Amino acid sequence: MHKKLFIPGPVEVAPEVLAKMATPMIGHRSKDATTLQQSISEKLQKLMFTENTIILSTSSGTGLMEAAIRCCTRKRAAVFSVGSFGDRWYDIARFNNIEADKFTSEPGQPTTPEMVEEALQTGKYDVVTVQHNETSSGIMNPVQAIGEVVKKYDGVLFLVDAVSSLGGAKIEVDAWGIDVCITSTQKCLGLPPGLSLCSVSERAYEAAKQKEFRGFYLDLVKLYEQVKKNYQYPSTPSLSHMFALDYQLERIVNQEGIENRFARHAKLADLLRAWAEKHFSLFAAPGCRSNTVTCINNTIGFDFADLNKKLGERGYTISNGYGKYKDITFRIATMAECTEADLLDLLGNIEEILGLEA
């Protein structure tokens, strides 16, 4: 039995999108490949509200997180964390011998503009990294306000992990001053895992050129220059993912509509949060709660493994907590193709299994 996924990635993929993965191959140096990438770039620029160059990577989002912090940090990175994936960006810096400091918020609390201001006032940093949407904790950071702080400091680049939000929440890359904005296909974009993408500003490109050792496969300079030249890549990209991505972006941008998609995700999140507060409590503080993944405190101490086993028998699966919150929280994602009817069915089944009042 297929289990309908309410986990924060991978997500349910529409059958017609999945079918596009079976499109016959084309040459990756052909005019058809150029046309395909250009089509993807133009639609992603609309979805991301940017004129910046779009780059794809045959990797998870972690690959482009590594590319961004390695290529863009010339001096020292200020890494802000509200959960496991902020911690990951710091670990990536350490293992790439990048000078970095980590600034961690209290549990359930966001990265604040004041925290970023305090760090940048030291003059030590030329890169700031922030999660727009922290998958492990269900926190959505005030990236727009943080961007206004970063703009005041010449030469400081703003790198944003939007892996679990882009396509489900509005991110105005250019207006917010984001130099590198990263996501991947298996979450709000509603595609199979295996491809990540980012927008790269000219500022980020010029800064990266100053670095001698940027790696090879994940060299943002080389990727940027090749895409700018002919919408192609130094190495063979995942064409199957690209066919599906181009088709799915058409559905998002020109069929459902970008604003409608954001509104649908927000409505689902409101519904889920109201349910969670009725029966449990929310991990993220008010004002910083994600519209794509909700992290819920297990206040009644139910056996999560038993719940998920019973949900699985009914054709659903949700996610336990992540990292140090694994045993005290659980997470429900409402990403990509999720509908209100889907969510209500899931919540009704949870109520029935746990004996909660409807």
Stockholm file with secondary structure:
# STOCKHOLM 1.0

chainA/1-358         MHKKLFIPGPVEVAPEVLAKMATPMIGHRSKDATTLQQSISEKLQKLMFTENTIILSTSSGTGLMEAAIRCCTRKRAAVFSVGSFGDRWYDIARFNNIEADKFTSEPGQPTTPEMVEEALQTGKYDVVTVQHNETSSGIMNPVQAIGEVVKKYDGVLFLVDAVSSLGGAKIEVDAWGIDVCITSTQKCLGLPPGLSLCSVSERAYEAAKQKEFRGFYLDLVKLYEQVKKNYQYPSTPSLSHMFALDYQLERIVNQEGIENRFARHAKLADLLRAWAEKHFSLFAAPGCRSNTVTCINNTIGFDFADLNKKLGERGYTISNGYGKYKDITFRIATMAECTEADLLDLLGNIEEILGLEA
#=GR chainA/1-358 SS CCCEECSSSSCCCCHHHHHHTTCCCCCTTSHHHHHHHHHHHHHHHHHHTCCSEEEEESSCHHHHHHHHHHHHCSSCEEEEESSHHHHHHHHHHHHTTCCEEEEECCTTCCCCHHHHHHHHTTTCCSEEEEESEETTTTEECCHHHHHHHHTTSTTCEEEEECTTTBTTBCCCTTTTTCSEEEEETTSTTCCCSSCEEEEECHHHHHHHTTCSCCCSTTCHHHHHHHHHHHSCCSSCCCHHHHHHHHHHHHIIIIIIIHHHHHHHHHHHHHHHHHHHHHHSEESSCTTCBCSSEEEEECTTCCCHHHHHHHHHHTTEECEECCGGGTTTEEEEECCTTCCHHHHHHHHHHHHHHHTCCC
#=GC SS_cons         CCCEECSSSSCCCCHHHHHHTTCCCCCTTSHHHHHHHHHHHHHHHHHHTCCSEEEEESSCHHHHHHHHHHHHCSSCEEEEESSHHHHHHHHHHHHTTCCEEEEECCTTCCCCHHHHHHHHTTTCCSEEEEESEETTTTEECCHHHHHHHHTTSTTCEEEEECTTTBTTBCCCTTTTTCSEEEEETTSTTCCCSSCEEEEECHHHHHHHTTCSCCCSTTCHHHHHHHHHHHSCCSSCCCHHHHHHHHHHHHIIIIIIIHHHHHHHHHHHHHHHHHHHHHHSEESSCTTCBCSSEEEEECTTCCCHHHHHHHHHHTTEECEECCGGGTTTEEEEECCTTCCHHHHHHHHHHHHHHHTCCC
//
